[in-house]
Amino acid sequence: MVLWFFGTLAGLLALVVIAKVSRRIRLACVDLLFFARLLWIWVKLRTRLSGSPPLTIIDRFLEQVRAHGDKPFVVFADETSTYEQVARRSARTARALVHKVGVRPGDTVAILVDTEPLFVDLWLALARIACPVAFLNHHLSETALLHCFRCSGAKYIIVAQEFEDALQKLYGQLQADGVSMLLATGCPANDGVCSLEGQMADVSDEPMYVIKEGIHLDSPFMYIYTSGTSGWPKAVTVSHLRAWLGVLMFESNRMTKADVLYISLPLYHSSGSMGIISSIHAGATVVLKKKFSASQFWNDCRKHNVTVIQYIGELCRYLCNQPETDMDTNHKVRLAIGNGMRQDVWQNFLARFGPLCISEFYGATDGNIAFMNYTGHVGAVGRTSFLLKKFHPFELIKYDPETEEPKRDELGWCIKVNKGEDGLLIAPVTMQNKFSGYAGDPENTKKKLLCDVLKKGDLYLNSGDLLMQDEENFLYFVDRIGDTFRWKGENVATTEVGETIEALDFIQEANVYGVNVPGHEGKAGMASIVLKPKSQLDCRKLYEHVVVFLPTYARPLFIRVQDSMEVTGTLKQQKVKLVKEGFNISIHRNIYFLDIHNAVKSYVPLTPQLYKDITCGRIRL
């Protein structure tokens, strides 16, 4: 009996060891195959770019025009434009800009246009005449918009008719700066604004040459702005080479000319623009949606036979929050590509809308490192391996949220974290992994860099993100360093707390952040929540949930209930305003406080007296 027991135990242990070893072997094989494919794609692309002047995006577009000019390129609402039609419109626009407006090669031109065919026409027209384009975010205030424009150093601004009011408000300042202003369509209300449509009245749309003098791979191709969630948006210089690198993500997922890509993200954002570039490279069709609509999303996909979708931030959560229907799996989508999908949403999305492949990746507009989750491992933003790290090196180092600086040892060197620990992602700045900096902003460019990190004279780019690498080399996003806060001597990751709260069946969305409390060090946790339709806040259930699933220091002390969540144009949650307002009940009444003394074991309404007791220090948190 004893021998049988120990024999069985030994057999089970052997199976566990074999399973672990076989999993490692499988992952190693997947790593090798992915690396080989990525290397093949890169060598093939690099060979095409090796000419002088190099192959540009507009060159590739014109190749597709010659190969299949009558193929649909841009679909918008009920309007379809072929590759040939877009080519003719962009040629006509380019001629007007050069011969009528006076735009010269190398001039930076800013465009304020929504997600529509006009955006693509203008972009390709400017690419024809070697003009970098600054993509302005039309959701910004006049002050922020002017800041973004000036950062790019643009000499011209082209504005869609629907944003003419914004142009009128900036007219005096732009005129004083010597900026030429153009209205894309319609008749300008101001005499100082030129009608681009009027300038094109007698201009030919026949094919025209592409100006490439002075163009090289490091030349600016476009300027894309950071989201501005932690200050002013910054203009990231995207070179021709950097623009081409975005193709790797799509081609590694085998995007071809047979695919139809659905873009409901703003084209001024890096994800939207990379979707356009990758579609041009593959010769695919693009379906544009002016504004993301969760209720219309799948109907659009069915209507246009969409095969690839792009997502970012909370987009997929909004889709999962829609009422279930019998049509949920009735679509042709094979691939969802993007970043920012939380693990719980990932699982729900696959269960409800699958089967399809989710290709999550990690990357930043202003970063010099990217990861791809090429195994489909739920929750991971990417994966690394010995080979990949040789070509794209990075480190995860210890970070102090109180000083907002990397931790250093007694010799002054940064400290690498162990596997399983959260660490600040940094990547060396080299000739292969460049950082172009922020246009017109040397101060913030300098702040982004870390010197003397692991040895004297080295230079790293600070991603501003906390990641974790597990024992199997999967990488997980933890938090933005500006979002992580410290309470009771512990670091609190807002993403993790948010996911925990959102597991409750009556909470649709949670936005977690730290707030200052008079007389206390660090920041206390607070969560703004949106309830699901026809649901009510269950304070006792919420209390029990956070007590069970979160450590004491990570439990939100304050809960703010609101009707909707404020997000950026790219569906990222806004925190700056919420942090500023804190738990002040004179600003927002619907706030609840955690019963820290376990008197009623619930969240209780934050009354004026309770607020006063907390701020005066009569209640210690």
N, C-alpha and C positions, 0 to 999 in steps of 0.2 A: 504493500500500500504506500509506504514511504517512498520507495523507489519510483512507483508510478507517479506520485505527486511531484517529486523533484524532476522526473523525466518530462512530465507535462509542462512544468514551469520553465524548464530549460528550452523546451520546444517553442513555447510562447515568446520567450525572450529572444530566441533566434529569429523568429518571424518578425519581431519588432525591429531587430537590428537589420535584417534583410530588407524590410520595407523602407527603413530610413536610408540605407545605402542605395537601394534601387531608386528612391525618389531623388537622391542627390545625383545619381548617374543620369536620370531622366532630365533633371534641370540643367545639368552640365551639357548634355546633348542639345537641349533647346537653346542654351546660351551660345553654343558653338555655331549652330545653324543660323540663329538670328544675326550673330556677328558677321558670318560669312555673307549673308544676304545684304546686310547694311553696307558692308565693305564693297560688295559688287555694285550696289546702287551708287555709292559715293564715287568709286573709280569711274564708272560710266558717266556720271554727271560731271565730275572734275575734268574728264577728257574733253567733254563738249565745251567746257568753260575755259579751256587752256589757250584759246586763240587770242589774238591781239588786233582789234579790241575783242573782249570776250563775248560769248553769247549772252544776250540779255533777255529779260522776260518778254519784251516786245518782239524780239527775234523769234522766240518760241511761239508766240501768239500768231505771228504771220506764217510760220511753218504750218500751223494747224489750219489757218485760212486756206492755204494752198492745197493742203491734203483733203479737207472736207469743209469747204466754205459754206455749203448749204446745211450743215449740221446745226441744230439748236445749241446756242451757247448760253444765253441769258433768258430765263423765263421769269416774268414779273406780272403777277395777277393773271390776266388773260392775254398778255402780250408776250410774244416769243421773238427773240432776235437771234439770227444765225451768226456764225463766225464772220461771214462775209459782210453782213449788215453792220455789225459792230465795228469791223475794220474800216468800212467806208465812213461811218459817223466819226470815228476817232481821227481819221485822216483829214476830214473836212474841218474838224475842230482844231487840229494841229496847225493846218494852213492859216486859219483865221487868227490864231494866237500869234503866229510868227509874222505874217504879212500885214495884218490889220491892227493888232494890238501892240506888237513890238516886243513880244517875249523873246528872249535870247537863250540859247543853250546854256545850261548851268544855273539859270535863275530858279530860285525856289518859289513855287506857287502853292498857296494854301487853298484848300477847297472845303466849303461848308455845305455838305450835301448829305441827304439821308441815304438809307440803303435802297437803291433803285438803279436802273440801267444807266442813268446820267452819271452816277459815280464812276462806273466802269469806263464809260466813254471818255470822261475827262482824264482819268488816270492813265489810260492807254494813249490818249492824245499827247499828254505831257511826257510820257515815256518815249514817244516817237522823237521828240525834240530835245531829249536829254535834260529834262527839267525835274529835279527832285520834287516830290509832292508832300505837303504837310496835311495830314488828315485831322481836321478839327472836329471836336465833339460838340454837336449842336445842342446837347443838354446843359452845357455850362452857362454860368451867368456871364453878363457882359464883361465884368472885370477879369474873370478867369479866361474867357475867350481871348481878350486882348493880350493877356499874359502869354497864352499859348502861341498866338500869332507872332508876337515879337521874339519869342525864343527861337523860332525856326529861321528867322532872318528873311522871311518871304518878302518879295517885292510886289506880289500880286495876290489878290484873294478873289476866288470865284464862289459865288453864293447862289444856292438854289432859291427860286422865287418864294418858297414858303418860309425862308429865313431872312427875308429882306428887312423885316423889322429890326432884327439883331444888327444887321449891317447899318441901318439908319442910326441906331444908338451909338455905334462906334465910328460913324462917318467922320466927325470932327477930328478925333485922335488919329485915325488912319490917314486922313488927308494931311495932317500936320507931319506925320511920319513919311510922307511922300509915297504912300502906297497906292497902286492902281487897283481900283475896285470894279469888278465885273459881275453883272447879274446874269446867271446862266440862261434863263428863259424869261420871256415877258419884257415889259417896258419899265425901266427903273423910275422910281418916284423922285430921285434926286438927279440933277443935271451932271453932277460929278461922278456918277456911276455909269459905266459903259455897258451896253447890252451886247453880250456875246452872241446871242441868237441873231441880232441885227447885223453883226459883223460877218456872220456866216451866210448871209442872204445870197451872195453871188460867188461863193467859193466852191470849187470842185471837190467832189468826194472820191476822185480817182486815187488809186494807190500812190503813195509818196515814199520817198527814201526815208531811212531812219538815221537821224543824226547820232553819231557815236564818238565824235572827236573828244578826246580827254576822258572817255569812260574807261574805268578799270574796275576790278572786282570790289575794291574798297571804297569806290565812289558812293556818295549818298544816293540811295534810290527813293527812300521815303522817310518821313518822320512820323512815328506813332507815339502817342502820348500815354503815359502811365495813368491809372484810373483816378489818381488824386484823392484816394481815401485817407491818406495821411499827410495832406498838405496840397500845395499847388501841383497840378499835373506837370510832368517833366517830359520834354521832347526827346525821345530815343532815336538816335541816328541809325537807320537800318540800311546797311550797304547792299549792293547787288548780290554779293556772296551770301550775306545773312538771309536775304529774301529767298535765294535758291535753297538754303538749308531747310526751310520750312517744308519743302517738297518731300524730304526724306520720310517724314512721319506718314504722309499719305501713301507714298509709293511702297513703303515697307508693309503697308496694309493692302497692297495690290489694287490700288485705285487705277482704273483703266478708262478708256474713252467710252465704254459701255455704261459707265456709272452716271447717276444723276445725284448731285449734291444739293442738299437743302440747307440754306444759310438764313437763319432767323436772328443772327447776331449782327451788331452794327459793323459795317465795313470799315469804319474808322478804327476799329479794334484789331489787334494783331491776329486773332483767330479768324475773323471774317476775311481779312486781306489775304491771309495764308491759304484760306479755302479757295479764293479766286485764283491765286497763283498756281496752286496745285491742280486745279481744274484745267487751267490753260496748259500746264505741262502734260497732263494726261489726255487732253482733248475731250474732256467730259462736259456735261451740261450742268449749269448752275441754276437753281431755283431760289430767287431772292424773296424774302418776306420783310416788309418795311418795319414791322414791329412784331416781336414774338407774341404768339397767342396760344396758350395752352389748349383752349377749346377747339382751335382750328388746325392745330399742328398735324395730327394724323390724317385729317381730311385732305390737307394739302399734300401730304406724302402719298396718299392713295391716288389723288387726282393727277399728280405729275409723275407717278411711278418712281418715286425717290428710292435710291438704294443706299445712300450714305447721308448721315445727319451729323451736324456739329452741335456740341453742347458746351456749356461753361457754367460754373457756379451752381445756382439753384435751379437751372432750367429743367432738369430731369425730375426734381422734386415736385415742381409745379405740374408736370405731366402726370406723375403718380397720384397727385391730389385730385385729379379730375375724376368724376364718377365713372365707374367701370361700365363697359359696354361689350356687346358680343363682337364688336369690330376691332377690339384691342390688338389682336394678332393678325388682322387682315391688312397686311401691308407687304412691301417688297424690300424693306430696309434690312440690309445685311450687316451694316457697320455703323456704330456710333463712336465718334472720335472727339475727344475733348479733354478737359481737366476740371477738377473740383467736385467730382461726384463722391458723395459720402457713402460709406459702406452699406448702411441700411437702405439708402435709396437704390444703390447698385443692385442689391438682391431683389428688392421689390420690382425694379424696372425690368430685370431679366425675367422674373416669374410672370409678370403681367404682359409684357410686350415682346418677349422672346419667341422663337430663338433668334438671336442676333449676337454679334461680337461687340463687346465694349472695349475700345482701345483708349485707355486712360494714359495721359502723359503728364509730365511735370515740365514746366518751362515758364520763363518770364520774359516780357518784352525787353527788359533791360538786363537780362541775364546772359551768361556765357556758358551755361551748362543746361542740359536737358536730359530727362529720363523717359523711357517708354515702358509701359507694362505690356510686354509682348507675350506673356503667358496667360493673361486674363485672370490673374490672381485677384480675387475680390478685395477691394479696399486699398490696394497698393497703387502708388502713383508711378511706380517704375521698378526697375530691377537693374542691378549692376553685376559685373563679373570681373575676373582678373583681366580679361582681354579688353572689355569696354573701358575699364578704369585706366588702362594704359593709354588709350587714345583720348579719353575724356576724363582727366583726373579731377578729383574733388575730395574734400574732407568734411567731416562733421565734427565741430569743436564745441566745447563748453561755453555757455553764454549766461551772463548775469542780467536778469531783467531789471534789477534795481539800478545798476549803473548804465544799463543798455549798451554794454560793451562785452566783447569776448573775455572770458576768464583767462588769466595768464599765470604760469607757475613762477617760482622764486627767481628764475633766470629771465623771465619776461617773455617766454614763448607760450603760444596758445596751446591748449590741452585738448587732445583728441578724445572723443567719447568712445565708450565700448559699444559693441553691438547690443541692441535692445535699449539704449539710452537716447534721449532726445538731444539733438545737437544742431548748432547753427551751420547751415550749408554754405561752404565757401568753395570757390574754384580758382585755380591759378590763372592769372592773366598772362598769356603767352602769344606768340605769333600765330599759333593755331587756334587758341581760344581768346579772341580779342574782346575788348570792351571799348566801344566807340564813344561812350559817354553821353551826356545830355547836351543837346544843342543849346548854346547861349546860356549855359548854367555850369560854369567851372566849379563853383562852390559845392553843389550837390554831386557833381562828378567825383570830386575829391573825397567826399564823405562816403561814397560807395566802396572805396578801396581800403584794404587792410595791408599794412606794411610790416615786415619783419615778423611774420606769422609763425613759421616753423624753423626758419633760419634767417640769418642776416641777409637783407637785400631782396627777399622774395616779395611778391605782390599778389594778393588775392582779391577777388570780387566778393563782397558781402551780399548774399542773396536776400537777406532779410527774412528768411524762412527757417523754421525749425523742422527738421526731418528726423526719422528714426530708421535705422537699418537693422533688420532682424538677422537671426542666425543663418537664414537661407538666402540672404542678400536681397530680399525685397525691401523697397523703400516706401515709407509712409509719410504723408504730410501730417504735421502736428499742429503748427500754428504760425501766424505771422509774429515776428518778434515784438511789434508794436501792439499786438493784441494780447499776447501772453502777459499775465500780471502776477505779482507776488503777494501772498496773504498768509499770515501766521508762519512766516519763514519758508513757505513752500511755493513752487511755481505752479500756476494754474493755466492749463491749456484750454482756451475758449472753445476750440473745435470739439474736443472730447466732451466737455460739459454740455455743449449744444446738442450733440448727437444723443447723449443720455436723456436729456429732457424731451427731445423729439420722439423718443420711443413711446411716450404716453399717447393713448389713443385719442385724446381730446386736444392735443397740441399739434398745430399744422407746421409751425416754424418757430425757431428760437434763435435769438441773436444775443450772444453772451459777451460781457465786457467787464472791466474793473472800474470801480468808482471810488473817489476819495471820501473818507469819513473823518471829520474833525477829531483830533486826538488819537488817531490810530495810524500805525505805520502800514505801508503797503496800500493795497486797494482791495475793497470788498467786492465779492462777485455779485453781478446783477444780470438778469436775463429779461430781455423784451420778448414777449411771445405773442403769436397770433393764434387764436383758437380755430379749430376746424368748424366748418359751417354747421349750424344747429347744435353746437357743443357749448358746454358751460365749464368754467374753471372749477375743478375739484381740488380745493386747497389741501384737504387732508391727504388725498391720493398723491398729489404732487410732493407733499412733505415726505410721505412714506417712501416714495420712489427715490428721491435724492438721498435720503438717509441710508437706504439699502445699497444704492449703486455708486454713490460718490463719497470720497473721504471728507472729513469734516471741513478741511480748508477749502475744498472745491465746491461746496454747496452754495448756490446763489443765495445771498441774504435778502435780496430784493427781487421781486418779480413785477414787471411792468406789462400790463395787458393793453394791446392796441389793435386797431382794426386791420392794419396792413403794415408791411415792413418796407422801410425805405431802402431802395437798392440803387446801384449805379446803372448806367446804360448797358453794362455787361453782366447784370444780375448778381453783382457782389453786394453783400450786406453793408450798409453804411453804419459806422460806429461813432464817428467823431461827434456828431450832434448829441447822440445818446449819452456818451461819456460826459460831455459838457453839462447836460441837464441833470445827470445823476439821479438821485432818488428824491429830488425836490418836488413835493406835492403841490406847490404853488404853480408849477409848470404842467405837471401831469398828475391827475387825481387817482387814476386807477392803478395804484401800486400796493403790493403786498409785502409783508415782512416775515422772515422765517422765525418761528418760535424757538429761539436758541436755548431757552431754559426748559423746554419740554413741558410747559404748563398745559397746553392744549394739543400739542403734537400736530401742528398744522401751520400753514401760512395764514397770517392775519392781516386785515386791512391796515395800511399805514395811515394812522390818524394824525391830525396836527399835534396832539400831545405826545404821541409816540415819536413823531419826527423830531420834536423839540428835545425829548429825552435823549435821543440818539446823538443829535448834533451838539448838545450841551455836555455830553459825557456821562449823564446819569445812568445810561444803559451801556455797559461795556460789551463789545462784540467779540 
